[in-house]
Amino acid sequence: MIDRTLNYGRHVLKSFLRSIGDVRSALDIGAGRGDDLSTVRDVYPSAQLHAVECFAENVQTLTAQGIDVRSLNIEHDPFPFDPESLDLVMANQILEHTKEVFWILDQVSRVLKMGGHLLLGVPNLASLHNRFLLAFGRQPSSLKNSSAHVRGFTKPDVLELLNSGFPGGYRLIRFGGSNFYPFPPLLARPLARLLPNMAWGIFFDF
């Protein structure tokens, strides 16, 4: 049975975080219930945690965890943080839902410290199962028109996106994959580790 919780790649993000060295302030864009920020807290217990989240129930959950929450439209509103004030910005399974991706990345680049880290996680349009679906004339599962996804990503496309908007501004430090449809976790984890370009989700540390 497929374990869809692996789509979020939190074990991959945790390995990235452990390699960074030090994080004193972190922002999660579209933080949900705070699972990714909890991963940051596990690795860096003293880090100041910030979230952008609009859903009222999630805002309450995040606030109860002692997280500073800001409600805004990430595709339109300026991020309410000082320039170069954050060590880490995360956007996990967010960009595929957005159209104004250059505005979002502009705001991320403004608030992120020089030498800070941007952790991105997106569904992989080039995953093995999507390649098979296309070969048989089917719509890739990560870009169905009946879903909330409006963008599709591959590793080369993400690299081109960042370089086109911010030439030379970001350097890829680590890359990984998580989940491998249609296999169960016992096989999905090692396959995603060995063949990240074909995994369900792809994860970047810039």
Summary of the structure (lengths in Angstrom):
residues: 206
radius of gyration: 16.6
end to end distance: 32.6
largest distance: 50.2
contacts: 675
relative contact order: 0.18
helix: 40%
strand: 21%
